[in-house]
Amino acid sequence: MAHPDSADPRPAAPVHASTLSGTEVERIRRWHQSAYEAARAEAATGRTFTYLGKTLVVPPQVQPITGMSHLLGEAVLAEVRHDDHVLDMGTGSGVNAILAASTAAKVLAVDINPVAVEAARDNAGRNGVAGRVEVRHSDMFSDVDGRFDLIVFDPPFRWFAPRDLLESATTDENYRAMTTFFRNAGRYLAPRGRMLVFFGSSGDLAYLKRLAEEEGFVSRTVAHRSLVKDGWNVDYFAFRMTRAL
């Protein structure tokens, strides 16, 4: 297996082939548009959240805390160990990096959104963990080095092309980022490393599971919630993933 420093971190070619029916795709598109419009309205001037004991200021161009965020946040708090080297991929406001740094002494947080990078730095300082959290601007693994005991990933759920920075937190055109992540994550994971991945059925959940299986990861659900909107049951999952023996 290649060392991370010699790994090819370039984005994977778009390979997503939907596992969803035409009806499901149309329903997800309607769901996404409604959620996007609501997020833009709520985030118009930025927001401050009190979340799992932390205070987070989230600019308009960065994904806000949602009603299901706690599934991953609580999983991070339960999973992280004091001697873990943690990578928070797609950190956004820095929330999961900050939660990890409440226990771990060394956390790297990365995001492709420059506004998110600054927000994460500010929020790490605001919550007293700036000395434990390094924040970098990175397109997936392009500015990541080393190996990690725990990798946290909250990927965009939808595969559409984003129209702005805010939407890029929830849409990943043709699942370029998610595919790149799974194709490369093993190179950056310590031998007994773990991953926490958050996803939901308002995206192509079967595709995520296929990517994980193809790269030799075994998944276990550590948190699950459902909600009903417009007569549609949507499931959210936090998965703990490890290498298959």
Secondary structure as the mmCIF struct_conf table of DSSP 4:
data_model
#
loop_
_struct_conf.conf_type_id
_struct_conf.id
_struct_conf.beg_label_comp_id
_struct_conf.beg_label_asym_id
_struct_conf.beg_label_seq_id
_struct_conf.end_label_comp_id
_struct_conf.end_label_asym_id
_struct_conf.end_label_seq_id
HELX_RH_3T_P HELX_RH_3T_P1 PRO A 4 SER A 6
BEND BEND1 ALA A 7 ALA A 7
BEND BEND2 ARG A 10 ARG A 10
HELX_LH_PP_P HELX_LH_PP_P1 PRO A 11 PRO A 14
BEND BEND3 LEU A 20 LEU A 20
HELX_RH_AL_P HELX_RH_AL_P1 GLY A 22 GLU A 42
TURN_TY1_P TURN_TY1_P1 ALA A 43 THR A 45
STRN STRN1 ARG A 47 TYR A 51
TURN_TY1_P TURN_TY1_P2 LEU A 52 GLY A 53
STRN STRN2 LYS A 54 VAL A 58
TURN_TY1_P TURN_TY1_P3 PRO A 60 GLN A 61
BEND BEND4 VAL A 62 VAL A 62
HELX_LH_PP_P HELX_LH_PP_P2 GLN A 63 ILE A 65
TURN_TY1_P TURN_TY1_P4 GLY A 67 MET A 68
HELX_RH_AL_P HELX_RH_AL_P2 SER A 69 GLU A 79
TURN_TY1_P TURN_TY1_P5 HIS A 82 ASP A 83
STRN STRN3 HIS A 85 MET A 89
TURN_TY1_P TURN_TY1_P6 GLY A 90 GLY A 90
TURN_TY1_P TURN_TY1_P7 GLY A 92 GLY A 94
HELX_RH_AL_P HELX_RH_AL_P3 VAL A 95 ALA A 101
TURN_TY1_P TURN_TY1_P8 SER A 102 THR A 103
BEND BEND5 ALA A 105 ALA A 105
STRN STRN4 LYS A 106 ASP A 111
BEND BEND6 ILE A 112 ILE A 112
HELX_RH_AL_P HELX_RH_AL_P4 PRO A 114 ARG A 126
TURN_TY1_P TURN_TY1_P9 ASN A 127 GLY A 128
TURN_TY1_P TURN_TY1_P10 ALA A 130 ARG A 132
STRN STRN5 VAL A 133 HIS A 137
BEND BEND7 ASP A 139 ASP A 139
TURN_TY1_P TURN_TY1_P11 MET A 140 ASP A 143
BEND BEND8 GLY A 146 GLY A 146
STRN STRN6 PHE A 148 PHE A 153
BEND BEND9 PHE A 157 PHE A 157
STRN STRN7 ARG A 158 ARG A 158
BEND BEND10 PHE A 160 PHE A 160
HELX_LH_PP_P HELX_LH_PP_P3 ALA A 161 PRO A 162
BEND BEND11 ARG A 163 ASP A 164
TURN_TY1_P TURN_TY1_P12 LEU A 165 LEU A 166
HELX_RH_3T_P HELX_RH_3T_P2 GLU A 167 ALA A 169
TURN_TY1_P TURN_TY1_P13 THR A 170 THR A 170
STRN STRN8 THR A 171 THR A 171
HELX_RH_3T_P HELX_RH_3T_P3 GLU A 173 TYR A 175
HELX_RH_AL_P HELX_RH_AL_P5 ARG A 176 TYR A 188
STRN STRN9 LEU A 189 GLY A 200
TURN_TY1_P TURN_TY1_P14 SER A 201 SER A 202
BEND BEND12 GLY A 203 GLY A 203
HELX_RH_AL_P HELX_RH_AL_P6 LEU A 205 GLU A 214
TURN_TY1_P TURN_TY1_P15 GLU A 215 GLY A 216
STRN STRN10 PHE A 217 LYS A 229
TURN_TY1_P TURN_TY1_P16 ASP A 230 GLY A 231
STRN STRN11 TRP A 232 ARG A 243
#
